[in-house]
Amino acid sequence: MTTLSTHVLDAALGRPASGLDVTLTGPGGTFIAAATTDADGRIAWAADVDPATYVLTFATGEWFAAAERDTFFPSVTLTFAPGSGHTHVALLLSPFAYTTYQGS
């Protein structure tokens, strides 16, 4: 089993993206969990994941709208395949661009 965490940073403002809703789905689109980033922009998912393909969907449109900011991306969907051990998926977010990487 693998543990999973997520970290979202608001790159435009240089701070964590707190209060961002994220959904985790598994193989075949099976819903696993939903969570909201904490004050540090992080989620430590309670569910362990097996090696397979998973999807994190970030509700960026709603999050930017709540802050009265425009965005080009109504959502960001990241598909990834964790290995063994811990998997960390990081998202650097701005209104008109994003970057992601596998963190530690």
N, C-alpha and C positions, 0 to 999 in steps of 0.2 A: 504494500500500500504506500501511497505517496500523499504527503500533506501539501496543501495549496494555499498560497497567499497572493494578494493583489495590492498594488500601491499606485495611486493616481496623483500626479502633480499637475497643477495649473501652471503651465510653463509661461503663459502670458503675464500672470501676476506674480509668479515666483513663490507660490505657496501650495500647501496640500489642497487637493480637491475634496473637501469634506462634504458629506451629505449627498453623494452621488450614488444612485441606485444601480446595482449590478446583478445580473442573473447568470447563473451557472447551469449549463445544460450538458448532458453527456451523450454517449453513443446513441444514434438514432434520434437525437433531439429530445431525449428524456430530461424533464425538469429535475434538477438536483437541489438547488437552493437559490434563494435571493437574499441579498444583504445590502447595506448602505455603508459607504466609506465613513470611517470615524474622523475625529478632529485632525488626525495626522494623514488622512487620505488612504487609510489602510483597511483591508479586510483579511482576517485570518479565517479561512473557510473551515467550518467544523467537519465537513465531509472529507473522508479520505477518498482518493481516486486511484483506480487501477490504471495501468498503461492502456490507453485508448485515445480517441480524439474527443476533445471537449471544446466548448464554446463559452466565452465570457461576453456578455452583451451589456454595454455601458449606456445608460439612458442620458446621454450628453445633451440632447435637445431640451429635455425638461430641466436639467440642471442649469444650463445656460439661461433658459427663459426665466427661471426663478431668480436669477441674479440680474435680470433685465439686460442680458448680453445676447447679441446675435451669434449664430453659429452656422457653419456650412454643413455640419454633420449632426443629423437628428439622433443618431446612435453610432456607436463604434462597436463592431463585432470582431473579436479575436478568436481564431481557431488555433488550437495548440495540442500537442501530444506529449504529456509529461512522461518522464522516465521514472526511475526509482528514486527514492529519497524525497527531498523537499523541492517543490516547483514554485517559483515566484514569478508572477507576470506583472511587469511594470508598464504604466501608460503615462506618457508625457503629453498633456492635452493643451491645446489652445483653440480659439474659436474657429480657425480656418486651416488647422493642420494638427496631426498627431504623430507620435512615434512610440513604438513599443519595443520591449526587449525582455529577454529572460534574465531576471535578476538572481540574486542569491538569498 
